Amino acid sequence: MREGLDHWPFILASYVLAIGGTLLLVAQSWLVMKRAEARRERSRHR
């Protein structure tokens, strides 16, 4: 008799990590972009 390993928890965990990491990267990039735009606007008005 062969015991089977349920792969779905690992598959779901990998999707959660990949999607979560992508969303965090997008959010961080957006925040850095907004700060850079604000810094550019401040330097234009001086």
PDB file of N, CA, C, O and CB in Angstrom:
ATOM      1  N   MET A   1       0.842  -1.182   0.000  1.00  0.00           N
ATOM      2  CA  MET A   1       0.000   0.000   0.000  1.00  0.00           C
ATOM      3  C   MET A   1       0.889   1.248   0.000  1.00  0.00           C
ATOM      4  O   MET A   1       1.926   1.299   0.661  1.00  0.00           O
ATOM      5  CB  MET A   1      -0.959  -0.004   1.225  1.00  0.00           C
ATOM      6  N   ARG A   2       0.455   2.233  -0.751  1.00  0.00           N
ATOM      7  CA  ARG A   2       1.243   3.449  -0.916  1.00  0.00           C
ATOM      8  C   ARG A   2       0.512   4.621  -0.285  1.00  0.00           C
ATOM      9  O   ARG A   2      -0.671   4.844  -0.546  1.00  0.00           O
ATOM     10  CB  ARG A   2       1.526   3.726  -2.408  1.00  0.00           C
ATOM     11  N   GLU A   3       1.231   5.371   0.553  1.00  0.00           N
ATOM     12  CA  GLU A   3       0.632   6.571   1.130  1.00  0.00           C
ATOM     13  C   GLU A   3       0.837   7.726   0.186  1.00  0.00           C
ATOM     14  O   GLU A   3       1.952   7.973  -0.272  1.00  0.00           O
ATOM     15  CB  GLU A   3       1.230   6.889   2.514  1.00  0.00           C
ATOM     16  N   GLY A   4      -0.228   8.432  -0.106  1.00  0.00           N
ATOM     17  CA  GLY A   4      -0.126   9.587  -0.999  1.00  0.00           C
ATOM     18  C   GLY A   4       0.019  10.874  -0.203  1.00  0.00           C
ATOM     19  O   GLY A   4      -0.559  11.032   0.873  1.00  0.00           O
ATOM     20  N   LEU A   5       0.792  11.775  -0.749  1.00  0.00           N
ATOM     21  CA  LEU A   5       0.981  13.082  -0.137  1.00  0.00           C
ATOM     22  C   LEU A   5       0.063  14.062  -0.843  1.00  0.00           C
ATOM     23  O   LEU A   5       0.052  14.148  -2.071  1.00  0.00           O
ATOM     24  CB  LEU A   5       2.471  13.543  -0.216  1.00  0.00           C
ATOM     25  N   ASP A   6      -0.694  14.790  -0.067  1.00  0.00           N
ATOM     26  CA  ASP A   6      -1.594  15.776  -0.643  1.00  0.00           C
ATOM     27  C   ASP A   6      -0.791  17.016  -1.026  1.00  0.00           C
ATOM     28  O   ASP A   6      -0.226  17.687  -0.162  1.00  0.00           O
ATOM     29  CB  ASP A   6      -2.737  16.137   0.349  1.00  0.00           C
ATOM     30  N   HIS A   7      -0.742  17.311  -2.294  1.00  0.00           N
ATOM     31  CA  HIS A   7       0.085  18.409  -2.797  1.00  0.00           C
ATOM     32  C   HIS A   7      -0.601  19.765  -2.735  1.00  0.00           C
ATOM     33  O   HIS A   7       0.067  20.795  -2.833  1.00  0.00           O
ATOM     34  CB  HIS A   7       0.488  18.128  -4.209  1.00  0.00           C
ATOM     35  N   TRP A   8      -1.913  19.789  -2.575  1.00  0.00           N
ATOM     36  CA  TRP A   8      -2.646  21.047  -2.656  1.00  0.00           C
ATOM     37  C   TRP A   8      -2.229  22.094  -1.617  1.00  0.00           C
ATOM     38  O   TRP A   8      -2.166  23.272  -1.967  1.00  0.00           O
ATOM     39  CB  TRP A   8      -4.099  20.771  -2.512  1.00  0.00           C
ATOM     40  N   PRO A   9      -1.946  21.738  -0.382  1.00  0.00           N
ATOM     41  CA  PRO A   9      -1.503  22.791   0.543  1.00  0.00           C
ATOM     42  C   PRO A   9      -0.211  23.479   0.079  1.00  0.00           C
ATOM     43  O   PRO A   9      -0.053  24.686   0.261  1.00  0.00           O
ATOM     44  CB  PRO A   9      -1.294  22.201   1.936  1.00  0.00           C
ATOM     45  N   PHE A  10       0.690  22.731  -0.507  1.00  0.00           N
ATOM     46  CA  PHE A  10       1.946  23.315  -1.002  1.00  0.00           C
ATOM     47  C   PHE A  10       1.697  24.181  -2.233  1.00  0.00           C
ATOM     48  O   PHE A  10       2.296  25.246  -2.387  1.00  0.00           O
ATOM     49  CB  PHE A  10       2.963  22.205  -1.337  1.00  0.00           C
ATOM     50  N   ILE A  11       0.819  23.718  -3.095  1.00  0.00           N
ATOM     51  CA  ILE A  11       0.490  24.490  -4.292  1.00  0.00           C
ATOM     52  C   ILE A  11      -0.180  25.803  -3.901  1.00  0.00           C
ATOM     53  O   ILE A  11       0.176  26.863  -4.415  1.00  0.00           O
ATOM     54  CB  ILE A  11      -0.427  23.676  -5.232  1.00  0.00           C
ATOM     55  N   LEU A  12      -1.148  25.732  -2.991  1.00  0.00           N
ATOM     56  CA  LEU A  12      -1.824  26.953  -2.549  1.00  0.00           C
ATOM     57  C   LEU A  12      -0.869  27.897  -1.835  1.00  0.00           C
ATOM     58  O   LEU A  12      -0.946  29.111  -2.025  1.00  0.00           O
ATOM     59  CB  LEU A  12      -2.989  26.609  -1.631  1.00  0.00           C
ATOM     60  N   ALA A  13       0.025  27.361  -1.022  1.00  0.00           N
ATOM     61  CA  ALA A  13       0.995  28.203  -0.330  1.00  0.00           C
ATOM     62  C   ALA A  13       1.914  28.906  -1.323  1.00  0.00           C
ATOM     63  O   ALA A  13       2.252  30.074  -1.132  1.00  0.00           O
ATOM     64  CB  ALA A  13       1.821  27.367   0.654  1.00  0.00           C
ATOM     65  N   SER A  14       2.315  28.218  -2.366  1.00  0.00           N
ATOM     66  CA  SER A  14       3.194  28.852  -3.359  1.00  0.00           C
ATOM     67  C   SER A  14       2.458  29.959  -4.102  1.00  0.00           C
ATOM     68  O   SER A  14       3.047  30.997  -4.402  1.00  0.00           O
ATOM     69  CB  SER A  14       3.725  27.808  -4.362  1.00  0.00           C
ATOM     70  N   TYR A  15       1.183  29.751  -4.401  1.00  0.00           N
ATOM     71  CA  TYR A  15       0.401  30.804  -5.041  1.00  0.00           C
ATOM     72  C   TYR A  15       0.236  32.006  -4.112  1.00  0.00           C
ATOM     73  O   TYR A  15       0.369  33.151  -4.544  1.00  0.00           O
ATOM     74  CB  TYR A  15      -0.972  30.268  -5.461  1.00  0.00           C
ATOM     75  N   VAL A  16      -0.050  31.746  -2.852  1.00  0.00           N
ATOM     76  CA  VAL A  16      -0.209  32.843  -1.889  1.00  0.00           C
ATOM     77  C   VAL A  16       1.078  33.646  -1.772  1.00  0.00           C
ATOM     78  O   VAL A  16       1.045  34.876  -1.761  1.00  0.00           O
ATOM     79  CB  VAL A  16      -0.620  32.299  -0.508  1.00  0.00           C
ATOM     80  N   LEU A  17       2.211  32.955  -1.685  1.00  0.00           N
ATOM     81  CA  LEU A  17       3.494  33.655  -1.587  1.00  0.00           C
ATOM     82  C   LEU A  17       3.799  34.446  -2.852  1.00  0.00           C
ATOM     83  O   LEU A  17       4.256  35.587  -2.772  1.00  0.00           O
ATOM     84  CB  LEU A  17       4.620  32.661  -1.313  1.00  0.00           C
ATOM     85  N   ALA A  18       3.555  33.864  -4.003  1.00  0.00           N
ATOM     86  CA  ALA A  18       3.847  34.543  -5.268  1.00  0.00           C
ATOM     87  C   ALA A  18       2.953  35.768  -5.457  1.00  0.00           C
ATOM     88  O   ALA A  18       3.435  36.847  -5.799  1.00  0.00           O
ATOM     89  CB  ALA A  18       3.669  33.575  -6.447  1.00  0.00           C
ATOM     90  N   ILE A  19       1.663  35.599  -5.235  1.00  0.00           N
ATOM     91  CA  ILE A  19       0.734  36.716  -5.424  1.00  0.00           C
ATOM     92  C   ILE A  19       0.963  37.780  -4.353  1.00  0.00           C
ATOM     93  O   ILE A  19       0.970  38.974  -4.651  1.00  0.00           O
ATOM     94  CB  ILE A  19      -0.731  36.221  -5.385  1.00  0.00           C
ATOM     95  N   GLY A  20       1.152  37.344  -3.107  1.00  0.00           N
ATOM     96  CA  GLY A  20       1.417  38.299  -2.032  1.00  0.00           C
ATOM     97  C   GLY A  20       2.708  39.073  -2.256  1.00  0.00           C
ATOM     98  O   GLY A  20       2.750  40.286  -2.048  1.00  0.00           O
ATOM     99  N   GLY A  21       3.753  38.384  -2.677  1.00  0.00           N
ATOM    100  CA  GLY A  21       5.022  39.059  -2.956  1.00  0.00           C
ATOM    101  C   GLY A  21       4.895  40.051  -4.095  1.00  0.00           C
ATOM    102  O   GLY A  21       5.464  41.141  -4.043  1.00  0.00           O
ATOM    103  N   THR A  22       4.149  39.676  -5.124  1.00  0.00           N
ATOM    104  CA  THR A  22       3.940  40.577  -6.254  1.00  0.00           C
ATOM    105  C   THR A  22       3.178  41.821  -5.814  1.00  0.00           C
ATOM    106  O   THR A  22       3.536  42.936  -6.194  1.00  0.00           O
ATOM    107  CB  THR A  22       3.185  39.862  -7.382  1.00  0.00           C
ATOM    108  N   LEU A  23       2.129  41.636  -5.016  1.00  0.00           N
ATOM    109  CA  LEU A  23       1.359  42.783  -4.535  1.00  0.00           C
ATOM    110  C   LEU A  23       2.194  43.690  -3.647  1.00  0.00           C
ATOM    111  O   LEU A  23       2.080  44.913  -3.735  1.00  0.00           O
ATOM    112  CB  LEU A  23       0.129  42.312  -3.777  1.00  0.00           C
ATOM    113  N   LEU A  24       3.029  43.118  -2.796  1.00  0.00           N
ATOM    114  CA  LEU A  24       3.906  43.935  -1.961  1.00  0.00           C
ATOM    115  C   LEU A  24       4.900  44.719  -2.807  1.00  0.00           C
ATOM    116  O   LEU A  24       5.163  45.889  -2.528  1.00  0.00           O
ATOM    117  CB  LEU A  24       4.650  43.059  -0.956  1.00  0.00           C
ATOM    118  N   LEU A  25       5.450  44.092  -3.826  1.00  0.00           N
ATOM    119  CA  LEU A  25       6.393  44.766  -4.713  1.00  0.00           C
ATOM    120  C   LEU A  25       5.718  45.913  -5.465  1.00  0.00           C
ATOM    121  O   LEU A  25       6.300  46.989  -5.604  1.00  0.00           O
ATOM    122  CB  LEU A  25       6.996  43.768  -5.707  1.00  0.00           C
ATOM    123  N   VAL A  26       4.511  45.693  -5.943  1.00  0.00           N
ATOM    124  CA  VAL A  26       3.767  46.740  -6.649  1.00  0.00           C
ATOM    125  C   VAL A  26       3.459  47.903  -5.699  1.00  0.00           C
ATOM    126  O   VAL A  26       3.607  49.066  -6.074  1.00  0.00           O
ATOM    127  CB  VAL A  26       2.453  46.167  -7.246  1.00  0.00           C
ATOM    128  N   ALA A  27       3.037  47.594  -4.488  1.00  0.00           N
ATOM    129  CA  ALA A  27       2.718  48.647  -3.515  1.00  0.00           C
ATOM    130  C   ALA A  27       3.963  49.453  -3.154  1.00  0.00           C
ATOM    131  O   ALA A  27       3.907  50.681  -3.082  1.00  0.00           O
ATOM    132  CB  ALA A  27       2.100  48.036  -2.244  1.00  0.00           C
ATOM    133  N   GLN A  28       5.070  48.781  -2.931  1.00  0.00           N
ATOM    134  CA  GLN A  28       6.306  49.487  -2.599  1.00  0.00           C
ATOM    135  C   GLN A  28       6.756  50.362  -3.769  1.00  0.00           C
ATOM    136  O   GLN A  28       7.169  51.503  -3.557  1.00  0.00           O
ATOM    137  CB  GLN A  28       7.416  48.484  -2.223  1.00  0.00           C
ATOM    138  N   SER A  29       6.684  49.859  -4.972  1.00  0.00           N
ATOM    139  CA  SER A  29       7.074  50.632  -6.147  1.00  0.00           C
ATOM    140  C   SER A  29       6.187  51.855  -6.316  1.00  0.00           C
ATOM    141  O   SER A  29       6.672  52.935  -6.654  1.00  0.00           O
ATOM    142  CB  SER A  29       7.015  49.764  -7.401  1.00  0.00           C
ATOM    143  N   TRP A  30       4.895  51.691  -6.084  1.00  0.00           N
ATOM    144  CA  TRP A  30       3.962  52.806  -6.200  1.00  0.00           C
ATOM    145  C   TRP A  30       4.286  53.894  -5.182  1.00  0.00           C
ATOM    146  O   TRP A  30       4.282  55.080  -5.512  1.00  0.00           O
ATOM    147  CB  TRP A  30       2.523  52.320  -6.015  1.00  0.00           C
ATOM    148  N   LEU A  31       4.567  53.486  -3.937  1.00  0.00           N
ATOM    149  CA  LEU A  31       4.902  54.470  -2.911  1.00  0.00           C
ATOM    150  C   LEU A  31       6.194  55.211  -3.236  1.00  0.00           C
ATOM    151  O   LEU A  31       6.272  56.428  -3.064  1.00  0.00           O
ATOM    152  CB  LEU A  31       5.024  53.793  -1.556  1.00  0.00           C
ATOM    153  N   VAL A  32       7.198  54.492  -3.699  1.00  0.00           N
ATOM    154  CA  VAL A  32       8.468  55.131  -4.067  1.00  0.00           C
ATOM    155  C   VAL A  32       8.250  56.089  -5.239  1.00  0.00           C
ATOM    156  O   VAL A  32       8.830  57.175  -5.263  1.00  0.00           O
ATOM    157  CB  VAL A  32       9.539  54.061  -4.431  1.00  0.00           C
ATOM    158  N   MET A  33       7.430  55.704  -6.200  1.00  0.00           N
ATOM    159  CA  MET A  33       7.139  56.567  -7.343  1.00  0.00           C
ATOM    160  C   MET A  33       6.442  57.843  -6.894  1.00  0.00           C
ATOM    161  O   MET A  33       6.784  58.931  -7.358  1.00  0.00           O
ATOM    162  CB  MET A  33       6.274  55.826  -8.370  1.00  0.00           C
ATOM    163  N   LYS A  34       5.464  57.721  -5.990  1.00  0.00           N
ATOM    164  CA  LYS A  34       4.752  58.896  -5.495  1.00  0.00           C
ATOM    165  C   LYS A  34       5.699  59.842  -4.759  1.00  0.00           C
ATOM    166  O   LYS A  34       5.610  61.058  -4.928  1.00  0.00           O
ATOM    167  CB  LYS A  34       3.606  58.473  -4.570  1.00  0.00           C
ATOM    168  N   ARG A  35       6.606  59.295  -3.944  1.00  0.00           N
ATOM    169  CA  ARG A  35       7.582  60.141  -3.245  1.00  0.00           C
ATOM    170  C   ARG A  35       8.493  60.852  -4.226  1.00  0.00           C
ATOM    171  O   ARG A  35       8.804  62.029  -4.045  1.00  0.00           O
ATOM    172  CB  ARG A  35       8.416  59.309  -2.273  1.00  0.00           C
ATOM    173  N   ALA A  36       8.924  60.149  -5.265  1.00  0.00           N
ATOM    174  CA  ALA A  36       9.806  60.756  -6.265  1.00  0.00           C
ATOM    175  C   ALA A  36       9.085  61.858  -7.041  1.00  0.00           C
ATOM    176  O   ALA A  36       9.679  62.893  -7.342  1.00  0.00           O
ATOM    177  CB  ALA A  36      10.330  59.686  -7.236  1.00  0.00           C
ATOM    178  N   GLU A  37       7.808  61.642  -7.365  1.00  0.00           N
ATOM    179  CA  GLU A  37       7.041  62.680  -8.051  1.00  0.00           C
ATOM    180  C   GLU A  37       6.888  63.910  -7.174  1.00  0.00           C
ATOM    181  O   GLU A  37       7.019  65.036  -7.656  1.00  0.00           O
ATOM    182  CB  GLU A  37       5.665  62.152  -8.457  1.00  0.00           C
ATOM    183  N   ALA A  38       6.615  63.709  -5.904  1.00  0.00           N
ATOM    184  CA  ALA A  38       6.473  64.841  -4.991  1.00  0.00           C
ATOM    185  C   ALA A  38       7.793  65.597  -4.861  1.00  0.00           C
ATOM    186  O   ALA A  38       7.807  66.827  -4.829  1.00  0.00           O
ATOM    187  CB  ALA A  38       5.994  64.362  -3.610  1.00  0.00           C
ATOM    188  N   ARG A  39       8.891  64.868  -4.786  1.00  0.00           N
ATOM    189  CA  ARG A  39      10.214  65.497  -4.697  1.00  0.00           C
ATOM    190  C   ARG A  39      10.512  66.299  -5.962  1.00  0.00           C
ATOM    191  O   ARG A  39      11.083  67.387  -5.889  1.00  0.00           O
ATOM    192  CB  ARG A  39      11.310  64.429  -4.471  1.00  0.00           C
ATOM    193  N   ARG A  40      10.126  65.763  -7.120  1.00  0.00           N
ATOM    194  CA  ARG A  40      10.333  66.472  -8.388  1.00  0.00           C
ATOM    195  C   ARG A  40       9.519  67.755  -8.432  1.00  0.00           C
ATOM    196  O   ARG A  40      10.015  68.798  -8.857  1.00  0.00           O
ATOM    197  CB  ARG A  40       9.961  65.573  -9.576  1.00  0.00           C
ATOM    198  N   GLU A  41       8.265  67.677  -7.991  1.00  0.00           N
ATOM    199  CA  GLU A  41       7.423  68.878  -7.977  1.00  0.00           C
ATOM    200  C   GLU A  41       7.969  69.950  -7.033  1.00  0.00           C
ATOM    201  O   GLU A  41       7.934  71.139  -7.352  1.00  0.00           O
ATOM    202  CB  GLU A  41       5.999  68.513  -7.572  1.00  0.00           C
ATOM    203  N   ARG A  42       8.470  69.529  -5.876  1.00  0.00           N
ATOM    204  CA  ARG A  42       9.053  70.494  -4.946  1.00  0.00           C
ATOM    205  C   ARG A  42      10.274  71.173  -5.558  1.00  0.00           C
ATOM    206  O   ARG A  42      10.470  72.374  -5.369  1.00  0.00           O
ATOM    207  CB  ARG A  42       9.438  69.805  -3.630  1.00  0.00           C
ATOM    208  N   SER A  43      11.093  70.426  -6.287  1.00  0.00           N
ATOM    209  CA  SER A  43      12.295  71.011  -6.878  1.00  0.00           C
ATOM    210  C   SER A  43      11.961  71.935  -8.055  1.00  0.00           C
ATOM    211  O   SER A  43      12.726  72.856  -8.344  1.00  0.00           O
ATOM    212  CB  SER A  43      13.240  69.904  -7.338  1.00  0.00           C
ATOM    213  N   ARG A  44      10.844  71.706  -8.733  1.00  0.00           N
ATOM    214  CA  ARG A  44      10.433  72.570  -9.844  1.00  0.00           C
ATOM    215  C   ARG A  44       9.979  73.945  -9.365  1.00  0.00           C
ATOM    216  O   ARG A  44      10.165  74.936 -10.072  1.00  0.00           O
ATOM    217  CB  ARG A  44       9.314  71.908 -10.633  1.00  0.00           C
ATOM    218  N   HIS A  45       9.393  74.017  -8.190  1.00  0.00           N
ATOM    219  CA  HIS A  45       8.818  75.260  -7.693  1.00  0.00           C
ATOM    220  C   HIS A  45       9.791  76.083  -6.864  1.00  0.00           C
ATOM    221  O   HIS A  45       9.384  77.043  -6.210  1.00  0.00           O
ATOM    222  CB  HIS A  45       7.603  74.962  -6.878  1.00  0.00           C
ATOM    223  N   ARG A  46      11.034  75.733  -6.880  1.00  0.00           N
ATOM    224  CA  ARG A  46      12.006  76.519  -6.114  1.00  0.00           C
ATOM    225  C   ARG A  46      12.685  77.518  -6.988  1.00  0.00           C
ATOM    226  O   ARG A  46      13.538  78.271  -6.518  1.00  0.00           O
ATOM    227  CB  ARG A  46      13.038  75.626  -5.460  1.00  0.00           C
TER     228      ARG A  46
END
